[in-house]
Amino acid sequence: MTVIAIRGAIQIDADERDAILEGTAELVSAVMSRNDLTPDDVISVLFTSTPDLVAEFPALAARKLGFHAVPLMCSVEISVPGAMPRVVRLMAHVNTDKTRAEIQHVYLRGAVGLRQDIAQ
């Protein structure tokens, strides 16, 4: 097994608790399924959100998906003028047999435009 970092992001519809939880759950689920992972494979996850998302912690969505023993942390992205609004990003550190070339980074909804070079 190798430790690999997986990136992902999703643009959230609105700064509302349910929208943040639903969008983050969609992102986490997509990262997990596209990379054939279970919560036991996950070492830790760092979530960031743009400064305009304050209605809920994105990590709560992962807890609701069964990430009870996984260290999770939330932080705020730096406020860059003109940056895409309402974005939750994640970086998951995982144990996997996949190579870097086999890993699927996940960018959903409007966030696809952030990293077209690696979005799948």
C-alpha positions as a LaTeX table, in Angstrom:
\begin{tabular}{lrrr}
\hline
Residue & $x$ (\AA) & $y$ (\AA) & $z$ (\AA) \\
\hline
Met1 & 0.00 & 0.00 & 0.00 \\
Thr2 & 1.03 & 3.54 & $-0.74$ \\
Val3 & $-0.16$ & 6.83 & 0.75 \\
Ile4 & $-1.68$ & 9.00 & $-1.97$ \\
Ala5 & $-3.41$ & 12.40 & $-1.79$ \\
Ile6 & $-6.66$ & 12.81 & $-3.71$ \\
Arg7 & $-8.04$ & 16.24 & $-4.59$ \\
Gly8 & $-11.61$ & 17.24 & $-5.20$ \\
Ala9 & $-13.97$ & 20.20 & $-5.24$ \\
Ile10 & $-17.62$ & 21.03 & $-5.71$ \\
Gln11 & $-19.46$ & 24.30 & $-6.17$ \\
Ile12 & $-22.32$ & 24.61 & $-3.68$ \\
Asp13 & $-25.65$ & 26.12 & $-4.75$ \\
Ala14 & $-26.10$ & 28.41 & $-1.73$ \\
Asp15 & $-24.71$ & 29.19 & 1.72 \\
Glu16 & $-27.30$ & 26.98 & 3.40 \\
Arg17 & $-26.64$ & 24.13 & 5.82 \\
Asp18 & $-28.44$ & 21.49 & 3.73 \\
Ala19 & $-26.77$ & 22.64 & 0.51 \\
Ile20 & $-23.30$ & 22.41 & 2.07 \\
Leu21 & $-23.97$ & 18.98 & 3.58 \\
Glu22 & $-25.55$ & 17.60 & 0.39 \\
Gly23 & $-22.82$ & 18.95 & $-1.88$ \\
Thr24 & $-20.00$ & 17.78 & 0.37 \\
Ala25 & $-21.58$ & 14.32 & 0.68 \\
Glu26 & $-21.81$ & 14.16 & $-3.12$ \\
Leu27 & $-18.12$ & 15.06 & $-3.42$ \\
Val28 & $-16.92$ & 12.63 & $-0.75$ \\
Ser29 & $-19.06$ & 9.81 & $-2.18$ \\
Ala30 & $-17.71$ & 10.42 & $-5.68$ \\
Val31 & $-14.09$ & 10.43 & $-4.49$ \\
Met32 & $-14.64$ & 7.20 & $-2.59$ \\
Ser33 & $-16.49$ & 5.34 & $-5.35$ \\
Arg34 & $-14.27$ & 6.45 & $-8.24$ \\
Asn35 & $-11.19$ & 5.34 & $-6.33$ \\
Asp36 & $-12.64$ & 2.12 & $-4.85$ \\
Leu37 & $-12.12$ & 3.27 & $-1.26$ \\
Thr38 & $-13.77$ & 2.65 & 2.09 \\
Pro39 & $-13.47$ & 4.88 & 5.18 \\
Asp40 & $-10.89$ & 2.40 & 6.53 \\
Asp41 & $-8.58$ & 3.37 & 3.63 \\
Val42 & $-8.71$ & 7.06 & 4.54 \\
Ile43 & $-5.94$ & 8.46 & 6.74 \\
Ser44 & $-7.28$ & 12.03 & 6.98 \\
Val45 & $-9.25$ & 14.64 & 5.05 \\
Leu46 & $-8.71$ & 18.38 & 4.93 \\
Phe47 & $-11.76$ & 20.35 & 3.79 \\
Thr48 & $-11.62$ & 23.99 & 2.79 \\
Ser49 & $-14.45$ & 26.27 & 1.84 \\
Thr50 & $-14.52$ & 29.69 & 0.30 \\
Pro51 & $-15.17$ & 32.56 & 2.75 \\
Asp52 & $-18.78$ & 32.86 & 1.53 \\
Leu53 & $-19.75$ & 29.42 & 2.94 \\
Val54 & $-20.35$ & 29.65 & 6.68 \\
Ala55 & $-23.66$ & 27.85 & 7.31 \\
Glu56 & $-22.06$ & 24.47 & 8.23 \\
Phe57 & $-18.78$ & 22.60 & 8.55 \\
Pro58 & $-18.20$ & 20.43 & 5.44 \\
Ala59 & $-16.63$ & 17.72 & 7.61 \\
Leu60 & $-20.02$ & 16.99 & 9.14 \\
Ala61 & $-21.11$ & 15.47 & 5.83 \\
Ala62 & $-18.21$ & 13.01 & 5.97 \\
Arg63 & $-19.09$ & 12.08 & 9.56 \\
Lys64 & $-22.64$ & 11.35 & 8.40 \\
Leu65 & $-21.18$ & 9.04 & 5.72 \\
Gly66 & $-19.37$ & 6.94 & 8.33 \\
Phe67 & $-16.02$ & 8.71 & 8.70 \\
His68 & $-16.21$ & 8.39 & 12.50 \\
Ala69 & $-12.59$ & 7.34 & 13.12 \\
Val70 & $-11.02$ & 9.47 & 10.37 \\
Pro71 & $-9.33$ & 12.74 & 11.37 \\
Leu72 & $-11.14$ & 15.58 & 9.57 \\
Met73 & $-10.32$ & 19.27 & 9.51 \\
Cys74 & $-12.03$ & 22.32 & 8.02 \\
Ser75 & $-10.37$ & 25.55 & 7.00 \\
Val76 & $-11.21$ & 28.66 & 5.00 \\
Glu77 & $-9.67$ & 29.27 & 1.57 \\
Ile78 & $-7.86$ & 32.55 & 1.12 \\
Ser79 & $-10.05$ & 35.28 & $-0.30$ \\
Val80 & $-8.68$ & 35.85 & $-3.80$ \\
Pro81 & $-10.45$ & 38.58 & $-5.79$ \\
Gly82 & $-12.40$ & 37.03 & $-8.68$ \\
Ala83 & $-12.13$ & 33.45 & $-7.38$ \\
Met84 & $-15.01$ & 31.05 & $-7.95$ \\
Pro85 & $-17.60$ & 31.47 & $-5.17$ \\
Arg86 & $-19.19$ & 28.82 & $-2.93$ \\
Val87 & $-16.59$ & 26.07 & $-3.34$ \\
Val88 & $-15.82$ & 23.21 & $-0.97$ \\
Arg89 & $-12.50$ & 21.52 & $-1.64$ \\
Leu90 & $-10.97$ & 18.42 & $-0.12$ \\
Met91 & $-7.63$ & 16.73 & 0.05 \\
Ala92 & $-7.89$ & 13.14 & 1.24 \\
His93 & $-4.83$ & 11.15 & 2.24 \\
Val94 & $-5.50$ & 7.48 & 1.59 \\
Asn95 & $-3.84$ & 4.08 & 1.66 \\
Thr96 & $-4.19$ & 2.47 & $-1.76$ \\
Asp97 & $-2.61$ & 0.03 & $-4.20$ \\
Lys98 & $-3.37$ & 2.43 & $-7.06$ \\
Thr99 & $-0.62$ & 4.44 & $-8.73$ \\
Arg100 & $-0.80$ & 8.23 & $-9.02$ \\
Ala101 & $-1.81$ & 7.78 & $-12.66$ \\
Glu102 & $-4.76$ & 5.59 & $-11.64$ \\
Ile103 & $-6.13$ & 7.99 & $-9.01$ \\
Gln104 & $-9.22$ & 9.94 & $-10.02$ \\
His105 & $-9.41$ & 13.49 & $-8.71$ \\
Val106 & $-13.02$ & 14.66 & $-8.61$ \\
Tyr107 & $-14.32$ & 18.09 & $-9.58$ \\
Leu108 & $-18.10$ & 18.46 & $-9.68$ \\
Arg109 & $-20.64$ & 21.03 & $-10.81$ \\
Gly110 & $-19.07$ & 24.43 & $-11.51$ \\
Ala111 & $-15.81$ & 23.35 & $-9.86$ \\
Val112 & $-14.92$ & 21.36 & $-12.99$ \\
Gly113 & $-13.50$ & 24.65 & $-14.30$ \\
Leu114 & $-10.95$ & 24.83 & $-11.47$ \\
Arg115 & $-8.76$ & 21.95 & $-12.61$ \\
Gln116 & $-9.65$ & 20.81 & $-16.09$ \\
Asp117 & $-6.19$ & 19.27 & $-16.31$ \\
Ile118 & $-7.00$ & 16.61 & $-13.67$ \\
Ala119 & $-10.81$ & 16.62 & $-13.36$ \\
Gln120 & $-12.42$ & 13.33 & $-14.36$ \\
\hline
\end{tabular}
